[in-house]
């Protein structure tokens, strides 16, 4: 990519899209195009086609999606499937119609089977049943990556997919009903500290293991792949290490400075027992993350506090 190339970031207001925009701008890219959902509804095929024919982007980062945690995924199953299928279908097809040079589609590690061997290699996709709570979202993401593969095979499009692990960082969602586990825990422990509560409750047993990647590291990885990855397939992006939910809660508790106890709500679901990505393929392309989990959470909590004040 050249600094003057026209780059379209679909979903620039989200956590991943905004991180990509910050990184590109920091590197001197000066022809970035963005549209909010109020300006262009990516679920609307005509609107998306018009965008692509009018703007003619050279490169596309497809980071737009409807996302959420266990509760949101399980409560709005139809919405998660419909919205994500519509968004990616429209953007990928329009990118083909307008001869986009390269497109990067952002997937998710939830595409892998619930009981997948660990760590999860790219070839484990579709080798078993998905986790029920996020099955519609996962199926939509699987369709997106397969669509990129199909457009490469049939039309020669340089489209590929990135499967990131659990993300956190600037512009995350802290809504307790819709957020993922890490931002939800940051908010829970912060509010418990502020109100002087005796305890904070976490969902399930606390034994599931999760891997967490700072979104700025993901942005760096995506730009690295845009420059160096020419495969039609998809590639995992993670840190290669995981942590139990209970240990994560304890780490956040210490960073926030909460003195109470952690209580486990055994009536709530655990979700997938473990989700650790095999990142050997990514490492072979010369990229590794730079931000440790503890440092990343400290940075994220500092920003969370600033946003509360503002």
C-alpha positions in Angstrom: 0.0 0.0 0.0 1.2 3.5 -0.9 0.3 6.5 1.3 -1.9 8.0 -1.4 -3.8 4.8 -2.1 -7.5 5.0 -1.3 -8.2 2.8 1.7 -11.8 2.1 2.9 -12.2 1.0 6.5 -15.7 -0.5 6.9 -16.6 -0.1 10.6 -14.1 2.7 11.4 -16.0 3.7 14.6 -15.7 0.2 16.2 -12.8 -1.0 18.3 -10.9 -2.7 15.4 -11.8 -0.2 12.7 -10.7 2.8 14.9 -7.4 1.0 15.8 -6.8 0.5 12.0 -7.5 4.1 11.3 -5.2 5.3 14.1 -2.4 3.1 12.8 -2.8 4.0 9.2 -2.8 7.7 10.0 0.3 7.4 12.2 2.1 5.8 9.2 1.2 8.7 6.9 -1.7 7.2 4.9 -3.7 10.3 3.8 -6.5 8.9 1.6 -8.6 7.0 4.1 -12.4 6.9 3.5 -14.9 6.2 6.2 -18.7 6.3 6.5 -20.8 6.0 9.6 -23.7 3.6 9.8 -26.1 6.6 9.6 -24.4 7.6 6.3 -24.3 4.2 4.7 -26.2 1.1 6.0 -23.9 -1.7 5.1 -26.8 -4.1 5.2 -28.3 -2.3 2.2 -26.9 -3.8 -1.0 -27.8 -0.8 -3.2 -26.2 1.7 -0.7 -23.0 -0.4 -0.6 -22.7 -0.7 -4.3 -23.2 3.0 -4.7 -20.4 3.6 -2.1 -18.0 1.4 -4.0 -18.8 2.7 -7.5 -18.5 6.3 -6.3 -15.4 5.9 -4.2 -13.5 3.2 -6.0 -11.2 2.2 -3.0 -7.9 0.4 -3.7 -7.8 -1.5 -0.4 -10.6 -2.5 2.0 -10.5 -3.5 5.7 -13.8 -5.1 6.5 -14.1 -4.6 10.2 -17.8 -3.8 10.3 -19.9 -6.3 12.2 -22.5 -6.7 14.9 -20.6 -8.0 17.9 -21.3 -8.8 21.6 -20.7 -11.2 24.4 -22.4 -14.4 25.4 -25.7 -12.7 26.5 -26.0 -10.6 23.4 -25.1 -13.4 21.1 -27.6 -15.8 22.7 -30.4 -13.2 23.0 -30.3 -11.8 19.5 -29.4 -14.8 17.5 -31.4 -13.8 14.3 -30.0 -10.2 14.4 -26.4 -11.4 14.8 -26.8 -13.8 11.8 -28.7 -11.5 9.5 -26.8 -8.3 10.1 -23.3 -9.9 9.7 -24.3 -11.9 6.6 -25.7 -8.8 5.0 -22.7 -6.6 5.8 -20.0 -9.0 4.6 -22.0 -10.2 1.5 -22.5 -6.6 0.3 -19.0 -5.4 1.0 -17.2 -8.4 -0.4 -19.3 -8.6 -3.6 -19.0 -4.8 -4.2 -15.2 -5.1 -3.7 -15.2 -7.7 -6.5 -17.4 -5.6 -8.8 -15.1 -2.6 -8.5 -11.8 -4.4 -8.8 -10.5 -3.7 -5.3 -6.8 -4.7 -5.2 -6.9 -6.4 -1.8 -9.5 -7.0 0.9 -9.0 -8.1 4.5 -12.0 -9.6 6.2 -12.0 -9.7 10.1 -13.4 -12.9 11.5 -13.3 -14.3 15.0 -11.8 -17.2 16.9 -15.4 -18.4 17.7 -15.5 -20.0 14.2 -13.7 -23.0 15.7 -15.6 -26.0 17.2 -16.5 -25.8 20.8 -14.4 -28.8 21.7 -11.6 -28.2 19.2 -8.1 -29.5 20.0 -6.0 -26.9 21.6 -4.3 -24.7 20.4 -6.6 -24.3 17.5 -5.0 -24.5 14.1 -6.5 -23.1 11.0 -7.2 -26.5 9.6 -9.5 -27.3 12.5 -12.3 -25.2 11.0 -15.6 -27.2 10.5 -14.2 -30.2 12.3 -16.9 -30.3 15.0 -19.9 -28.6 16.5 -19.9 -24.9 17.4 -20.6 -23.4 20.8 -24.4 -22.9 20.9 -24.4 -19.5 22.5 -22.6 -17.8 19.6 -23.4 -20.2 16.8 -25.3 -17.6 14.5 -22.4 -15.1 14.8 -19.8 -17.9 14.1 -21.7 -19.2 11.1 -21.9 -15.8 9.6 -18.1 -15.3 10.1 -17.4 -18.7 8.6 -19.6 -17.8 5.6 -17.5 -14.6 5.2 -14.1 -16.3 5.1 -15.4 -18.9 2.8 -16.8 -16.2 0.6 -13.3 -14.6 0.4 -11.9 -18.0 -0.6 -14.6 -18.5 -3.2 -14.1 -15.1 -4.8 -10.4 -15.8 -5.0 -11.0 -19.2 -6.6 -13.6 -18.1 -9.1 -12.6 -14.5 -9.9 -9.0 -14.3 -8.7 -9.8 -11.6 -6.1 -7.0 -10.9 -3.6 -9.3 -11.3 -0.6 -8.3 -13.0 2.6 -9.4 -13.4 6.2 -7.9 -12.8 9.6 -9.2 -14.7 12.7 -8.3 -12.7 15.8 -8.6 -14.0 19.3 -10.5 -12.1 22.0 -9.8 -8.4 21.7 -9.8 -5.5 24.1 -8.6 -1.9 24.2 -9.7 1.6 23.1 -13.4 2.0 22.0 -14.4 -1.3 23.6 -18.0 -1.8 24.7 -18.5 -1.7 28.5 -22.3 -2.3 28.5 -22.8 -5.2 30.9 -25.6 -6.7 28.8 -23.7 -6.7 25.5 -20.0 -6.6 26.3 -17.3 -9.3 26.2 -15.8 -10.6 29.4 -12.7 -8.4 29.8 -14.4 -5.0 29.5 -17.3 -6.3 31.5 -15.0 -7.2 34.4 -13.2 -3.8 34.2 -16.5 -2.1 34.7 -17.7 -4.5 37.4 -14.6 -4.1 39.5 -14.5 -0.3 39.0 -18.1 0.2 40.0 -17.6 -2.2 43.0 -14.6 -0.2 44.1 -16.5 3.1 43.7 -19.6 1.9 45.6 -17.6 0.1 48.3 -19.2 -3.3 47.5 -18.0 -6.4 49.3 -17.8 -8.6 46.2 -17.9 -8.9 42.4 -19.7 -11.8 40.7 -18.4 -13.6 37.6 -20.3 -15.9 35.3 -19.8 -19.7 35.6 -17.0 -21.6 37.3 -14.1 -19.3 36.3 -12.3 -22.3 34.8 -12.7 -21.6 31.0 -9.4 -20.3 29.5 -9.3 -17.4 27.1 -6.6 -15.6 25.1 -6.6 -11.8 24.8 -5.0 -9.5 22.3 -4.8 -5.8 22.5 -6.6 -4.2 19.5 -3.5 -2.0 18.7 -1.5 -5.2 18.2 -4.2 -6.6 15.9 -4.1 -3.4 13.8 -0.3 -3.8 13.5 -0.9 -7.4 12.4 -3.5 -6.5 9.8 -1.2 -3.9 8.2 1.6 -6.4 8.2 -0.5 -9.0 6.5 -1.8 -6.5 3.9 1.8 -6.0 2.9 3.1 -9.6 3.1 0.2 -12.1 3.0 -0.9 -13.3 -0.5 -2.7 -16.6 0.4 -6.4 -17.0 -0.4 -7.0 -18.6 3.0 -7.4 -17.3 6.5 -4.9 -16.8 9.3 -5.0 -16.8 13.1 -3.9 -13.7 15.0 -3.3 -14.1 18.7 -0.7 -14.2 21.4 -0.4 -17.9 21.8 -1.1 -17.8 25.6 -4.3 -18.0 27.6 -5.6 -17.4 31.1 -8.5 -18.7 33.1 -11.5 -16.3 33.6 -10.9 -16.5 37.4 -7.2 -15.5 37.0 -8.3 -12.7 34.6 -10.7 -11.5 37.1 -8.0 -11.5 39.8 -5.7 -9.6 37.6 -8.3 -6.9 36.8 -9.2 -6.8 40.5 -5.6 -6.0 41.4 -5.2 -3.4 38.6 -8.4 -1.6 39.5 -7.6 -1.8 43.2 -10.7 -3.5 44.5 -10.4 -5.1 47.9 -13.5 -7.4 48.0 -13.9 -11.0 47.0 -14.8 -12.7 43.8 -18.0 -14.8 43.7 -18.8 -17.4 41.0 -22.4 -17.6 39.7 -22.6 -21.3 38.8 -26.1 -20.8 37.3 -24.5 -18.8 34.4 -22.9 -20.5 31.4 -19.2 -21.0 31.0 -19.2 -21.0 27.2 -16.4 -22.7 25.3 -14.0 -24.5 27.7 -10.9 -23.2 26.0 -10.1 -20.9 23.0 -6.4 -20.7 22.3 -5.2 -20.0 18.8 -2.2 -21.7 17.2 -0.3 -18.7 15.8 2.6 -20.5 14.2 1.4 -19.4 10.7 1.3 -15.8 11.8 4.7 -16.0 13.3 6.1 -17.4 10.0 5.2 -14.1 8.4 7.4 -12.3 10.9 4.9 -10.8 13.3 4.4 -11.2 17.1 2.4 -9.0 19.5 4.1 -6.4 21.6 1.7 -5.5 24.4 1.5 -7.8 27.4 -1.9 -8.6 29.0 -1.1 -6.8 32.2 0.2 -3.7 30.5 -2.7 -3.7 28.0 -5.3 -3.9 30.8 -3.6 -1.1 32.7 -3.7 1.1 29.6 -7.3 0.1 28.9 -8.4 0.9 32.5 -6.7 4.3 32.4 -8.6 5.1 29.3 -11.9 3.8 30.8 -11.4 6.2 33.7 -10.7 9.1 31.4 -13.9 8.4 29.4 -15.9 8.3 32.6 -14.7 11.7 33.6 -15.3 13.1 30.1 
